[in-house]
Amino acid sequence: MFRSATISIIFALLILFIVQYMETGSIKILFQFNAFLIVIGGTLCATLLNFKSRFVIDAIKSSINVFKSSNVPNTKAIMDEILYLSDFSRRHGVFELNKIKDDISDPFLSRAIKLILDLNNLQSFYDILSSEIDYEEERELIHSRVFEAMGGYAPTFGIVGAVMGLIQVMSNVEDLTLLASGIATAFVATLYGVGVANLVFLPIAGNLKLHLREEIMAKQMILHGVISIYMEEHTSIIEEKLLPYINKKY
Protein backbone atom coordinates (compact mmCIF):
# COMPACT_ATOMS: atom_id res chain seq x y z
CA MET A 1 0.00 0.00 0.00
CA PHE A 2 2.74 2.46 0.95
CA ARG A 3 4.83 1.62 -2.10
CA SER A 4 1.84 2.47 -4.26
CA ALA A 5 1.78 6.04 -2.88
CA THR A 6 4.77 7.07 -4.98
CA ILE A 7 3.47 5.20 -8.02
CA SER A 8 0.04 6.85 -7.67
CA ILE A 9 1.47 10.37 -7.62
CA ILE A 10 3.75 9.71 -10.60
CA PHE A 11 0.93 8.06 -12.56
CA ALA A 12 -1.46 10.95 -11.87
CA LEU A 13 1.11 13.50 -13.04
CA LEU A 14 1.78 11.47 -16.19
CA ILE A 15 -1.94 11.42 -16.99
CA LEU A 16 -2.11 15.19 -16.54
CA PHE A 17 0.92 15.81 -18.76
CA ILE A 18 -0.25 13.36 -21.45
CA VAL A 19 -3.73 14.88 -21.64
CA GLN A 20 -2.30 18.40 -21.76
CA TYR A 21 0.12 17.42 -24.53
CA MET A 22 -2.63 15.72 -26.54
CA GLU A 23 -4.84 18.80 -26.26
CA THR A 24 -2.26 21.53 -26.92
CA GLY A 25 0.93 19.83 -28.10
CA SER A 26 2.88 21.31 -25.18
CA ILE A 27 3.05 21.02 -21.41
CA LYS A 28 5.08 24.18 -20.89
CA ILE A 29 2.08 26.22 -19.79
CA LEU A 30 1.59 23.94 -16.77
CA PHE A 31 4.86 25.14 -15.27
CA GLN A 32 4.16 28.56 -13.75
CA PHE A 33 6.45 29.48 -10.86
CA ASN A 34 4.34 32.47 -9.77
CA ALA A 35 1.22 30.33 -9.49
CA PHE A 36 3.15 27.66 -7.60
CA LEU A 37 4.55 30.27 -5.21
CA ILE A 38 1.11 31.74 -4.45
CA VAL A 39 -0.49 28.34 -3.80
CA ILE A 40 2.28 26.67 -1.81
CA GLY A 41 3.48 29.82 -0.06
CA GLY A 42 -0.02 30.96 0.83
CA THR A 43 -1.04 27.50 2.03
CA LEU A 44 2.05 27.19 4.21
CA CYS A 45 1.56 30.65 5.74
CA ALA A 46 -2.10 29.98 6.50
CA THR A 47 -1.19 26.62 8.06
CA LEU A 48 1.45 28.24 10.26
CA LEU A 49 -1.19 30.70 11.45
CA ASN A 50 -3.51 27.83 12.32
CA PHE A 51 -0.97 25.53 13.98
CA LYS A 52 2.22 25.99 15.95
CA SER A 53 5.30 25.76 13.78
CA ARG A 54 6.56 22.64 15.57
CA PHE A 55 3.31 20.84 14.71
CA VAL A 56 3.70 21.74 11.03
CA ILE A 57 7.33 20.64 10.98
CA ASP A 58 6.51 17.36 12.75
CA ALA A 59 3.62 16.74 10.34
CA ILE A 60 5.87 17.23 7.31
CA LYS A 61 8.43 14.84 8.82
CA SER A 62 5.75 12.26 9.58
CA SER A 63 4.51 12.41 5.97
CA ILE A 64 7.62 10.44 5.01
CA ASN A 65 5.88 7.42 6.58
CA VAL A 66 3.43 7.47 3.67
CA PHE A 67 6.23 6.36 1.36
CA LYS A 68 7.89 3.88 3.74
CA SER A 69 6.47 0.42 4.36
CA SER A 70 9.09 -0.29 7.07
CA ASN A 71 7.17 1.85 9.57
CA VAL A 72 4.07 -0.35 9.50
CA PRO A 73 3.87 -2.29 12.80
CA ASN A 74 4.38 -6.01 12.24
CA THR A 75 1.57 -7.21 14.46
CA LYS A 76 2.19 -10.85 13.54
CA ALA A 77 5.77 -10.65 14.84
CA ILE A 78 4.57 -8.83 17.97
CA MET A 79 1.95 -11.51 18.61
CA ASP A 80 4.54 -14.26 18.20
CA GLU A 81 6.75 -12.53 20.77
CA ILE A 82 3.84 -12.18 23.19
CA LEU A 83 3.02 -15.87 22.80
CA TYR A 84 6.66 -16.77 23.45
CA LEU A 85 6.64 -14.66 26.64
CA SER A 86 3.38 -16.30 27.68
CA ASP A 87 4.83 -19.78 27.22
CA PHE A 88 7.99 -18.79 29.09
CA SER A 89 6.05 -17.31 32.02
CA ARG A 90 3.81 -20.39 32.30
CA ARG A 91 6.82 -22.68 32.46
CA HIS A 92 9.04 -20.58 34.72
CA GLY A 93 6.72 -18.08 36.43
CA VAL A 94 5.70 -14.52 35.57
CA PHE A 95 8.48 -12.84 37.51
CA GLU A 96 11.08 -14.93 35.73
CA LEU A 97 10.39 -12.64 32.76
CA ASN A 98 12.88 -10.30 34.47
CA LYS A 99 15.62 -12.49 33.03
CA ILE A 100 14.59 -11.96 29.40
CA LYS A 101 12.84 -8.57 29.46
CA ASP A 102 15.88 -6.85 27.93
CA ASP A 103 15.85 -9.25 24.98
CA ILE A 104 12.38 -8.21 23.81
CA SER A 105 12.63 -6.60 20.36
CA ASP A 106 9.53 -4.41 20.39
CA PRO A 107 10.19 -1.29 22.55
CA PHE A 108 6.59 -0.87 23.73
CA LEU A 109 6.25 -4.55 24.61
CA SER A 110 9.54 -4.40 26.52
CA ARG A 111 8.31 -1.35 28.45
CA ALA A 112 4.98 -3.04 29.18
CA ILE A 113 6.67 -6.16 30.59
CA LYS A 114 9.03 -4.10 32.76
CA LEU A 115 6.14 -1.96 34.00
CA ILE A 116 3.88 -4.87 34.97
CA LEU A 117 6.75 -6.55 36.83
CA ASP A 118 7.68 -3.35 38.67
CA LEU A 119 4.13 -2.36 39.60
CA ASN A 120 2.76 -5.83 40.35
CA ASN A 121 -0.67 -4.18 40.16
CA LEU A 122 -2.93 -4.88 37.22
CA GLN A 123 -5.18 -1.81 37.57
CA SER A 124 -2.28 0.63 37.86
CA PHE A 125 -0.59 -0.99 34.88
CA TYR A 126 -3.75 -0.70 32.76
CA ASP A 127 -4.37 2.92 33.77
CA ILE A 128 -0.80 4.01 32.98
CA LEU A 129 -0.49 2.34 29.59
CA SER A 130 -4.04 3.27 28.51
CA SER A 131 -3.28 6.91 29.29
CA GLU A 132 -0.03 6.73 27.32
CA ILE A 133 -1.79 5.21 24.30
CA ASP A 134 -4.57 7.83 24.41
CA TYR A 135 -2.04 10.65 24.69
CA GLU A 136 0.02 9.34 21.79
CA GLU A 137 -3.09 9.02 19.63
CA GLU A 138 -4.06 12.65 20.27
CA ARG A 139 -0.49 13.85 19.76
CA GLU A 140 -0.04 12.03 16.45
CA LEU A 141 -3.53 12.86 15.17
CA ILE A 142 -2.50 16.51 14.87
CA HIS A 143 -0.25 15.54 11.93
CA SER A 144 -3.19 14.42 9.79
CA ARG A 145 -5.14 17.51 10.85
CA VAL A 146 -2.32 19.72 9.56
CA PHE A 147 -2.54 18.13 6.12
CA GLU A 148 -6.32 18.28 6.15
CA ALA A 149 -6.06 22.02 6.79
CA MET A 150 -3.53 22.39 3.97
CA GLY A 151 -5.92 20.50 1.71
CA GLY A 152 -8.56 23.10 2.50
CA TYR A 153 -6.33 26.14 2.05
CA ALA A 154 -4.67 25.12 -1.23
CA PRO A 155 -7.74 25.39 -3.53
CA THR A 156 -8.58 28.77 -2.01
CA PHE A 157 -5.12 30.12 -2.76
CA GLY A 158 -5.43 28.61 -6.22
CA ILE A 159 -8.44 30.86 -6.75
CA VAL A 160 -6.51 33.80 -5.30
CA GLY A 161 -3.73 33.13 -7.80
CA ALA A 162 -6.22 32.92 -10.66
CA VAL A 163 -7.86 36.21 -9.68
CA MET A 164 -4.50 37.94 -9.43
CA GLY A 165 -3.60 36.60 -12.86
CA LEU A 166 -6.89 37.77 -14.33
CA ILE A 167 -6.36 41.23 -12.87
CA GLN A 168 -3.03 41.39 -14.65
CA VAL A 169 -4.60 40.08 -17.86
CA MET A 170 -7.45 42.61 -17.83
CA SER A 171 -4.94 45.42 -17.66
CA ASN A 172 -3.80 44.32 -21.14
CA VAL A 173 -7.26 43.66 -22.56
CA GLU A 174 -6.44 45.49 -25.82
CA ASP A 175 -4.16 42.66 -26.96
CA LEU A 176 -6.43 39.65 -27.64
CA THR A 177 -3.51 37.26 -28.12
CA LEU A 178 -2.02 38.23 -24.78
CA LEU A 179 -5.48 38.07 -23.21
CA ALA A 180 -6.07 34.44 -24.24
CA SER A 181 -2.61 33.36 -23.13
CA GLY A 182 -2.90 35.24 -19.86
CA ILE A 183 -6.26 33.67 -18.97
CA ALA A 184 -4.82 30.19 -19.51
CA THR A 185 -1.84 31.03 -17.33
CA ALA A 186 -4.08 32.46 -14.59
CA PHE A 187 -6.11 29.29 -14.29
CA VAL A 188 -2.94 27.22 -13.80
CA ALA A 189 -2.99 28.53 -10.21
CA THR A 190 -6.43 27.00 -9.71
CA LEU A 191 -5.13 23.74 -11.16
CA TYR A 192 -2.21 23.81 -8.74
CA GLY A 193 -4.46 24.47 -5.76
CA VAL A 194 -7.04 21.80 -6.51
CA GLY A 195 -4.42 19.33 -7.72
CA VAL A 196 -2.04 19.57 -4.78
CA ALA A 197 -4.94 19.42 -2.32
CA ASN A 198 -6.56 16.31 -3.77
CA LEU A 199 -3.44 14.53 -4.96
CA VAL A 200 -1.03 15.29 -2.11
CA PHE A 201 -2.37 16.94 1.05
CA LEU A 202 -5.68 15.13 1.60
CA PRO A 203 -4.39 11.65 0.64
CA ILE A 204 -1.42 12.10 2.97
CA ALA A 205 -3.79 13.11 5.77
CA GLY A 206 -5.86 9.98 5.22
CA ASN A 207 -2.78 7.78 5.06
CA LEU A 208 -1.38 9.23 8.29
CA LYS A 209 -4.67 8.43 10.02
CA LEU A 210 -4.51 4.86 8.75
CA HIS A 211 -0.89 4.50 9.90
CA LEU A 212 -1.74 5.92 13.32
CA ARG A 213 -4.66 3.50 13.64
CA GLU A 214 -2.34 0.56 12.96
CA GLU A 215 0.16 1.79 15.55
CA ILE A 216 -2.53 2.25 18.18
CA MET A 217 -4.01 -1.17 17.43
CA ALA A 218 -0.57 -2.75 17.84
CA LYS A 219 -0.15 -1.10 21.25
CA GLN A 220 -3.66 -2.11 22.30
CA MET A 221 -2.74 -5.66 21.37
CA ILE A 222 0.39 -5.46 23.52
CA LEU A 223 -1.60 -4.02 26.43
CA HIS A 224 -4.14 -6.84 26.41
CA GLY A 225 -1.49 -9.46 25.71
CA VAL A 226 0.64 -8.47 28.70
CA ILE A 227 -2.44 -8.40 30.95
CA SER A 228 -3.24 -11.95 29.83
CA ILE A 229 0.33 -13.03 30.53
CA TYR A 230 0.17 -11.54 34.01
CA MET A 231 -3.13 -13.34 34.64
CA GLU A 232 -1.42 -16.58 33.54
CA GLU A 233 -3.96 -17.37 30.85
CA HIS A 234 -3.20 -20.26 28.53
CA THR A 235 -1.11 -19.39 25.48
CA SER A 236 -3.76 -20.66 23.06
CA ILE A 237 -6.39 -18.41 24.69
CA ILE A 238 -4.07 -15.42 24.40
CA GLU A 239 -3.52 -16.21 20.73
CA GLU A 240 -7.26 -16.24 20.09
CA LYS A 241 -7.58 -12.88 21.85
CA LEU A 242 -4.82 -11.29 19.76
CA LEU A 243 -5.75 -12.65 16.33
CA PRO A 244 -8.26 -9.83 15.58
CA TYR A 245 -5.42 -7.32 15.95
CA ILE A 246 -3.32 -8.85 13.19
CA ASN A 247 -3.09 -6.51 10.20
CA LYS A 248 -3.94 -8.25 6.97
CA LYS A 249 -1.70 -8.02 3.93
CA TYR A 250 -3.50 -6.80 0.83
Summary of the structure (lengths in Angstrom):
residues: 250
radius of gyration: 26.0
end to end distance: 7.7
largest distance: 90.9
contacts: 761
relative contact order: 0.16
helix: 86%
strand: 0%
